[in-house]
Each structure stands twice: as C-alpha cells, then as structure tokens.
Amino acid sequence: MAFPFRDANLPRAVRIDDLVARLTLPEKINQLIHENNAIDRLGIPAYNWWNEACHGVARNGRATVFPQVIALAATWNRPLVQHLASVVADEARAKHHFAAAAGRHGQYQGLTFWTPNVNIFRDPRWGRGQETFGEDPFLTSELGVAMVRGLQGDDPHYLKVAACAKHFAVHSGPESARHTFDARPTPKDLAETYLPAFQKLVAAGVEAVMAAYNRVLGEPACASEFLLGQTLRGRWGFAGHVVSDCGAIDDFHRHHQVTRNAAESAALAVRRGCDLNCGCTFNDLLVAVGDAAIPEATIDTALRRVLATKFKLGFFDPPERVPFSSIPLTVVDSAPHRAIARQAAAEAIVLLKNADNLLPLAANPASLLVVGPTAASIDALLGNYAGMSAPMVTFVEGIAARLDPSTIFEYRAGCPLSQPTNAGLNYTFGAAAAAEIVVAVLGLDPTLEGEEGDAVASGSGGDRATIELPPVQQRFLRELRRHAKKLVLVLTGGSALAIPEEHELCDAVLHAWYAGCEGGRALADVLFGDIVPSGKLPVTVPRSTSDLPAFDDYRMLGRTYRFADVEPLYPFGFGLGYARLIYRAPSANAGVLTAAATFVARSTVENLGPAEAHEVVQCYVVPPRFQAETPRAILVGFQKIALRANETAQVEFTLAADAFRQVAGDGERVWLPGDYEVVIGSASPGKRAIQLGAPAPVRIAVRLV
C-alpha cells in the first residue's frame, strides 16, 4: 500500500498529518524519545536521534577529525568554517547511508547532529568551553551561523544534516553542578551576552535547539516558559524542534524538585515546548495522558515538529529524490578533507610571542629537540566529541617529517602531564643543552578538561580549578630554560592558560589548541614558515586564576574583554604574524550619527614585509562609560585579508545603527547619545596588545545624537 506520507509530491504538512493519524499513542510517544523503534507495519525503520559532530562526525568510527571548535574560532574565518562543516555533513551522509544499507540504525549513525555549541565561554575554568566559539557573542554568532549553513546545506527542499544550537541557555559550568544549579543572570546580561548567538542561529534557520540541564531564573531550561515559550517560539518565531539535554528531564524531579515523578516531569516538558527527550523519561507520557496531566493533542504538536525534521532529511522519500543520498563512502577521511583539516589547524595556531624573530625556523637547524607530555599525544589532538582518523599526526611526528635529514633530531617526554613526580635524574636537560632549538609542547589534554564523566583526571567534574599550567610542567619548563639555547613553547588545550612566567622564559610561544588529525603537520607548517600564522585568540587570557570572578557567578561584570577591569596576559583578538603591519588613514562617512543612519568606517592596512600576512582586521565600538556595566568595547565586525609583502589594502566596515545601541538594565536595546569611538585594529582595544607587538589600531570618533 502506498501511504500518502510516502508521496514526495504532496505538501509536507499533509504528509505529516497523514503519518500522525496512523500512529498509536505508544508509537507517538516513542517518536518523542531519542531512540525510535521501527514501525514495521508502516515500513519505518528504527532511528536514533543522538549524534555528535562538534568538529567532525564523532563517536562513530573513522571520520576526519577536524580541529576542536575553539580552534576553529581562532581562525576567525567564516568561509573556512562553513566549508569545513559542509564536508563534515558529506561524511555524515556517506556513513549514514552505508550503515542503513547494512540494516544498522544505532546511536551516532543518524543525521540529526547536536551541534553547534554556542554557549558563551564566560569563564576559562569551564571544561566544555573547548566546544564553543569563545567568549564573544558576535564572533560566536558569525561562526555558529557559518557552521549551521555548512551542515544543513542550501538545498531548497532537503537538509543535508540537521544542526542543533545548544545548550539553551545560560549554561557554562560548573560541570559538577550542571544538574542542580539555578542561573540567575540579569536581564542585561541575558540580552547582551547569553541569548544573541541563539537568536542569530534561529534567524539563520537552525533546525533544532537543545535545552540545557540547569534552571534559568527558577525554571528548568527544558521546561522554561520564559526561554521556550516567550523567547524562542514567541519573540524569535522558532518553528523547529526542541530537544532536551541527555537525562535533563529526570533532573526535574531528581534534582530541581519542581515535579514529584517522571510522569509529571515528562508532561511539564512537553507542555512547555520540549519536543524530543534525550533519555527515556517521555515513556511516562503514557501515564501522564491517563492521569489527564497532558492531552494527546499536545503530544501531537510536539510530534509534528519532530517528524518535520525527518521529512526534511528525506527519510520518507525515494533516495533518488534526495540529493545527498549517493555521496560515496570514499569521502570519509579522504585526502581533500584532511587537507581542509590541515589548513584549519594551521590557521588556528596563535603566535603569542616571537622574540628576535626566532620563527620561522630554518628547515635544517643543526639539531632540534622536541619535549613535553603532549608532543606525542593523540589525546592532545582530539579534544572531546571526536571521531578517529588514521593516521593521527602528532606534533612530534609533524616536526620530524618536515626537518631536513641532516638535522640531529630527538624527542623526549620530559615530564608527566599533571601528576607530581619525585625529583631525580632527567636526561632531557642534557639533550636540551646540546640542541640548537628546543620545542616544548606543554599544556592540557581532554583528561584534564572536558565534560562531566569524560575528563577523568579533572578534580572539578570536568572543569579546571586553576588556569595555570600543571605545577609539574611549570617546574619542568623553568629547569628546561636553564639548558635550552633557544626555547619555543607550544601550548595544547581548549582554553586559556595563564602563563606570565612562561611567557618571559621562552623565546617564542604559540597556542595550537586541540588541532585534529593533521595537527602535527599544521604546526610544522607554521614553525617552518610554509604557512604564516594568522590565528587570533577567541578568548581573553588572564594573568592568573585570582583575576577571575567566582565560577558560579553568572554576572558578566569582571569577565571577558568586554567587562574585565584587570589587564590580561593576552587580550581577546590578539595574535602575531611573521610580517610587520601598520594601520593607517582612518576615515568615516560621518562624524555625527542618528538612530536612522549607517556608519561606514575605513582604514588602510600596510604590510611592511618581508613575509606574507593573513590578518584578521577587527572593528570595535567603544561606548562612553554610562555605568559600571557598560562594555569597555564591543566587537561589531571582522574581515580576514591576505597581504603580500609591501602590499596595502583598504578595509571597510558598514555598521547599522544597531551596532551602536546599548543594552539597558531591563534588557532593551536603547539609543544613548554621546561620544563614541570606532576602533579598527589587530586585537581588542587596550595597551596590552601593543606591548606584545600588535600594530597600533586606528580610532574614529563619532557622536551619537
């Protein structure tokens, strides 16, 4: 029998209604749980909604492992992020259809991906900050939209895969309290920091939104009338489906104590707008219907939203109608995809110091020693939510492959990652004294920072208690400096590392993040000058843990480049290259701006050579200090440009009046007259970037009337 819901020529709404009418209540409820059973009488196979693609298809065997999201943020490259996400979706399609043809429909084999994470990385101690695009709402929005567009594709009828904006909302640690805490941000912080990226992704057509574990202003995020009803579906007009974080519905009665049992929790979640349960609590909807706690019609509303995603993915259509169903399995971890991973990893590397132009290194130093606990570590390439590639090119392997055969080359681990050691004989230091160049690869791996349950060496539920290097690494580097002639420090990890002493000890410092399957080759590309460094920090790096507000305080005062009062070690947006740049000739179309006008700001960037430069030109609005909560600067635009040696380029930013509006205490955006500045430069405004070697920015005065 040819069911109408199988007719690809009918309107989608008609097809959904037909399918809903054919399902029993238990079948409907099962469709609202992440693990869907097969419905044999309708020819519908099983399906599992739980899939991850944070930086490549994750937890499902072989797939290209791209750099972790925080590294992608360091590229500040919208087209690259979108292209990378598109090839991730290609691999997802190929793997899904291959598995389905073999009759396999398990977890991590579907096409609904709970990606991207657009929470704001407000505190560097948060272990899952590595999954985000950093601390700034604008940068997060721009790169998050690029990722959604790449994943979902641009076909007018079908999604390549379904993306999901998570975790809605006000969710960024502590991991150990994520099932219990109540985030109570001010209306201003909500509107200015925590919600903008979600709103931008909704406007860009993201298919799903994942609600968080925690409460927000007293309501569980997965059953928040304010978040899901008034904001997401009300003001923003979101028409997709909402999924709970995994096990979050159980938290209603187990931890938040807003319901008495699973049936009440399930009914509350669906009534408030949560459509899909990652978990099994929605099984108790059958009890809730029997108790008249929820009508079947409300379940049908959630079901229609969930089924709409399946129809958009082409699950009920002939394969020949779906343009992505024939992507071959040969794309998975293919050479072109690994080339993109290598490019992204190289563009993500942030050069933080380069004393006396030590870098780039000559291809044939007389001798070179690589040391450090993450130099040969696969974990330090992966980060969390990763797949697996073959090979995974470690940092020491990448350097070894790039060196001239005449170079004397050695590798020694040097010290443990984090555990203390007894002082004893360490041959590393003798080898360092003999080497012309020492490259020390230190920092973090995903056992020290990550999600609750994954970061097994974290003493803080996945978070870090402090943001300094582990003490054993600090001691090792001090001793190494006593022996090394020239010392290059390469940092691994997914978050800020406070290294004021280490910065002074070393001749050059780079942050390589969790660099993915081609990380070693990418690092070698940058160290030896095959690719010029162009990464910029997507986070502020404080000087010490003591500079941070309390981790569980969700107010933004004292946090990030926008609100911190203490000068950082490395400012947001900072990163050096191998060329000398100058910003010149600031100009604008007007010196006075009204609420109905558009402001055009320009500057000229000149490369004085001798190397090529790939520069991220950043544009900030600096408002008057109306109050203590006024941001010190606000990122409103950025462009990544390439300049050959001695080349000059003009950059232009067209700013709508909304770029100048400030957020009032009640969360409303208001036009506040006064004397503002527009700053165009190489990093966020402040003297620290210039002290570190960044070119001085240009400033344009503008009066709002």
C-alpha positions, -999 to +999 in steps of 0.1 A: +000+000+000+013+035-009+007+056+021+002+094+014+030+102+038+053+084+013+042+107-016+070+132-021+048+153-043+024+162-015+029+192+008+049+183+038+022+193+062-003+170+045+022+141+047+029+148+084-008+148+092-013+115+074+016+099+094+004+112+127-031+099+121-017+064+115+003+062+148-010+048+181-004+067+212+025+045+223+041+049+189+037+087+190+054+088+224+082+066+212+089+090+184+095+117+210+123+097+226+158+098+210+158+061+203+129+054+179+117+018+174+109+005+139+073+006+129+072-024+106+035-021+096+043+013+080+078+003+067+095+028+090+130+017+103+144+024+137+162+057+142+184+071+169+185+109+171+216+111+192+245+121+170+275+144+176+296+164+151+313+190+172+344+190+149+337+161+126+315+131+128+320+119+164+320+085+182+311+066+150+344+051+139+365+065+111+360+102+102+381+132+096+390+148+129+390+185+124+404+209+149+383+214+180+357+242+179+377+267+200+405+262+174+381+269+146+371+301+164+407+311+165+407+311+126+381+339+126+374+326+091+337+323+082+341+307+048+365+281+061+342+271+090+312+268+066+332+248+041+345+225+068+310+220+082+298+211+047+324+183+043+315+171+078+279+167+066+292+149+035+309+124+057+278+121+079+256+114+049+280+088+034+284+070+068+246+071+075+235+056+042+262+029+043+251+019+078+214+020+068+221-002+038+236-027+062+205-026+084+222-006+112+204+023+128+222+028+161+234+057+181+258+081+163+247+067+129+219+092+121+217+126+105+205+148+134+235+164+150+236+181+183+260+207+170+270+236+173+275+246+210+270+284+211+272+289+248+295+318+257+328+308+272+325+332+301+350+315+324+382+297+313+378+271+340+348+255+322+359+222+308+334+223+279+344+258+267+366+240+241+333+231+223+324+268+219+334+296+196+348+316+226+338+345+248+322+370+224+286+369+213+293+384+179+321+361+169+301+331+183+271+342+162+290+347+130+309+314+131+279+295+146+258+306+116+286+296+092+286+261+108+248+257+106+248+267+069+276+243+061+260+214+080+224+219+067+233+229+031+214+251+008+190+227-010+155+243-011+138+210-002+162+189+019+186+193+048+220+177+043+220+171+081+200+188+108+220+211+131+211+220+167+220+251+187+229+241+223+227+245+253+197+269+256+205+288+277+229+304+302+249+273+305+287+273+310+296+255+342+304+244+367+301+209+353+298+194+388+266+214+394+250+214+360+221+192+371+213+213+401+222+250+397+199+279+390+215+305+367+201+339+376+216+364+350+204+400+349+181+410+320+210+430+306+234+400+306+208+378+291+201+402+262+237+413+258+257+381+262+238+348+267+210+350+241+223+368+209+240+338+194+209+316+198+188+343+182+211+346+153+211+308+147+174+307+148+172+335+123+196+315+101+173+285+101+189+261+126+166+231+127+168+222+164+176+238+197+188+218+227+177+230+261+202+228+290+203+208+322+202+238+346+174+261+357+173+297+345+156+322+367+140+293+387+126+273+357+143+242+343+156+252+309+138+222+293+105+234+306+110+272+308+080+292+298+104+323+295+130+306+274+110+282+252+076+299+251+081+336+253+116+339+238+123+310+214+089+304+199+073+338+208+097+366+201+120+347+177+094+326+159+113+294+161+095+266+142+118+237+146+120+211+174+134+214+209+154+185+224+164+180+260+200+175+270+205+139+279+188+129+311+177+165+317+140+157+321+148+134+350+165+163+367+131+180+372+122+156+400+156+142+410+175+175+414+154+206+407+125+193+427+099+211+406+079+178+400+072+147+420+079+120+395+088+111+359+052+114+346+049+149+359+083+158+345+075+145+311+042+162+309+056+195+321+084+194+295+061+187+266+035+213+277+062+239+279+076+232+245+103+204+247+095+180+218+122+154+220+137+136+250+173+125+250+166+098+276+136+077+284+115+099+307+090+106+280+079+069+282+059+081+312+038+103+290+015+073+287+009+076+324+005+114+322-022+110+295-040+085+316-038+109+346-051+138+324-019+157+330-014+162+293-038+158+263-029+137+233-033+168+211-003+184+229+018+153+222+007+156+185+020+192+184+055+180+196+053+150+172+047+172+142+078+193+149+099+162+153+086+145+122+091+176+102+128+172+107+127+136+095+108+147+063+133+175+057+161+149+058+143+128+032+137+098+054+103+090+038+113+098+002+129+077-026+167+080-024+169+094-059+148+124-048+173+133-020+204+150-035+228+138-007+219+101-006+245+090-031+276+106-015+302+078-016+319+064+014+353+073-002+349+109+010+353+098+046+388+108+059+398+115+023+428+134+012+408+166+003+391+165+037+424+160+055+438+190+036+410+211+050+418+198+085+454+208+080+445+243+067+421+249+096+447+237+122+474+259+108+450+290+106+440+283+142+476+285+157+480+317+176+515+332+177+518+349+211+555+358+212+583+358+187+614+374+203+641+384+179+621+369+150+632+334+161+603+320+140+601+308+113+627+282+119+652+272+092+644+239+076+678+225+085+689+235+120+719+216+132+699+200+159+664+201+173+648+186+204+611+182+209+600+176+245+568+177+265+539+154+276+516+164+248+541+164+220+534+127+211+499+126+224+469+116+203+446+129+231+461+163+227+449+163+190+414+151+197+397+172+223+362+160+233+334+147+210+358+134+184+359+107+158+390+088+148+413+092+118+442+071+105+468+084+109+466+110+137+497+131+131+511+141+164+531+173+169+564+155+171+557+134+140+548+166+120+580+183+130+601+151+123+586+148+088+594+184+080+630+185+091+660+182+068+675+147+070+708+163+081+693+177+113+701+158+145+666+153+160+654+139+193+622+135+212+618+131+250+586+133+270+604+154+297+578+154+323+543+140+331+511+157+321+499+166+356+508+141+383+537+152+406+570+133+404+599+126+426+629+147+418+655+125+400+678+122+371+662+135+339+683+131+307+661+157+289+681+186+302+714+173+288+697+168+254+684+203+256+718+218+263+731+200+232+703+212+209+703+243+188+665+246+191+642+231+218+604+229+211+585+222+243+549+210+238+530+215+271+495+222+283+463+202+286+446+173+271+409+162+274+415+141+305+421+174+324+393+195+309+360+184+293+325+172+301+314+157+333+324+120+331+349+124+303+377+145+318+387+117+341+418+135+356+398+166+365+392+171+401+364+195+394+339+174+375+355+182+341+365+218+349+398+232+360+403+245+395+431+268+383+440+281+348+478+279+352+499+251+338+500+220+360+528+226+386+549+197+373+550+213+339+558+247+354+588+233+372+600+214+342+599+245+320+619+265+345+646+239+345+645+235+307+651+272+303+684+269+322+697+245+295+680+255+262+697+279+239+665+288+220+632+277+235+599+275+217+568+268+238+537+252+221+506+251+242+479+225+237+444+226+252+410+241+246+410+271+270+431+300+283+463+291+300+477+317+324+515+317+317+530+350+327+563+335+339+564+310+310+559+339+285+590+356+298+611+324+299+605+314+263+618+329+231+585+321+212+551+310+223+523+295+203+488+281+211+480+251+190+447+241+208+433+205+200+445+205+164+429+175+149+442+147+127+466+169+108+477+189+138+514+179+136+518+188+100+500+221+106+523+230+135+553+222+113+538+244+085+538+273+109+570+267+127+590+265+095+572+292+076+553+272+050+522+289+063+523+322+081+505+323+115+471+341+114+452+328+144+436+352+168+425+345+204+387+339+207+392+343+245+409+366+269+439+350+287+441+363+323+474+366+342+461+343+370+432+324+384+429+351+411+419+376+384+386+357+378+352+362+395+336+333+413+330+305+388+293+301+397+285+338+394+267+343+361+270+381+361+293+393+334+310+420+355+347+413+356+346+388+327+359+387+292+374+417+273+341+435+274+338+438+312+371+428+329+389+455+348+422+437+352+447+439+324+451+404+307+482+385+298+469+381+263+439+401+251+409+389+231+416+390+194+454+390+198+478+371+176+510+379+158+522+371+123+556+370+106+552+403+089+551+439+102+518+456+097+507+492+101+471+505+103+467+539+087+444+565+073+412+562+093+381+577+078+343+576+080+313+588+061+301+610+090+312+623+124+276+625+137+252+596+137+215+594+142+194+563+150+183+560+114+218+563+098+245+539+087+281+544+096+310+535+073+344+532+088+376+527+068+413+521+074+443+511+053+465+481+063+500+481+051+524+451+051+559+464+055+572+429+049+592+408+044+567+379+048+531+375+036+504+383+061+470+369+067+454+394+091+421+395+109+411+431+108+387+437+138+362+465+143+350+475+178+326+501+191+338+518+223+309+535+241+311+562+268+312+548+303+275+553+310+276+529+340+298+502+355+280+476+334+288+494+301+311+472+279+346+485+275+345+475+238+321+456+216+332+436+185+309+446+156+328+433+126+359+414+113+375+406+080+403+382+072+426+395+045+458+384+028+486+408+021+518+401+002+550+418+013+548+455+008+511+453-002+485+477+010+447+471+013+418+492+024+392+477+047+357+490+052+331+482+078+295+493+072+277+495+106+240+497+110+228+519+138+221+488+159+258+483+162+259+514+185+228+506+206+235+498+242+216+473+264+198+489+293+193+473+327+159+459+316+175+441+286+161+465+260+184+479+233+184+517+235+200+546+216+222+566+240+236+598+227+272+606+235+308+605+222+318+570+209+348+556+192+351+530+164+384+512+167+399+492+138+429+471+146+446+438+151+431+429+186+406+442+211+413+478+222+439+482+250+475+488+256+485+452+262+482+441+226+506+468+215+530+459+243+530+424+229+539+436+194+505+441+177+502+471+154+485+502+169+449+504+160+432+534+144+404+553+161+375+572+146+354+595+168+316+595+162+290+614+181+255+599+186+227+623+187 
